[in-house]
Amino acid sequence: MRFVRSSIAVLVCLLVGCSSAADPESSEPTDVQVQENVTEQAKICPLKWTCDDVSFYGTRLQCEGSCGSEQGCYRTYACNGSCICP
């Protein structure tokens, strides 16, 4: 894991440039912030119940209760832009 962090740091250093002194007012993200952002973006969207691909429910009963019996409920990935949709 330490090797991966070092590799990321070297890569970031090569891409954005390195300085010997850290500027406390710099708006550039730190290596830790970059790694956290990548981790947050790498989440797979959960499977949820829906009838319209807009509203998602945890159970089929909740979906049927909100959508009614006319629309069929089905499971799909709840893609909302904050996760990766397979």
FENLIN-V216849 format. One record per backbone hydrogen bond with DSSP energy under -1.0 kcal/mol. CO is the residue of the C=O (numbers start at 0). NH is the residue of the N-H. E is the energy in kcal/mol with one decimal. If there is no record, write none. Layout:
CO:NH:E ; CO:NH:E
This chain:
0:4:-2.3 ; 1:5:-2.5 ; 2:6:-2.5 ; 3:7:-2.5 ; 4:8:-2.4 ; 5:9:-2.4 ; 6:10:-2.5 ; 7:11:-2.8 ; 8:12:-2.3 ; 9:13:-2.4 ; 10:14:-2.2 ; 11:15:-2.8 ; 12:16:-1.6 ; 22:25:-1.9 ; 29:33:-2.4 ; 30:34:-2.4 ; 31:35:-2.4 ; 32:36:-2.3 ; 33:37:-2.1 ; 34:38:-2.2 ; 35:39:-2.5 ; 36:40:-2.0 ; 37:41:-1.0 ; 42:83:-3.9 ; 45:77:-2.9 ; 47:75:-2.5 ; 48:56:-2.8 ; 49:73:-2.6 ; 56:48:-3.1 ; 58:62:-1.8 ; 59:63:-3.0 ; 60:64:-2.2 ; 61:65:-1.7 ; 62:66:-3.1 ; 63:67:-2.0 ; 73:49:-2.4 ; 75:47:-3.0 ; 76:78:-1.8 ; 83:44:-2.5
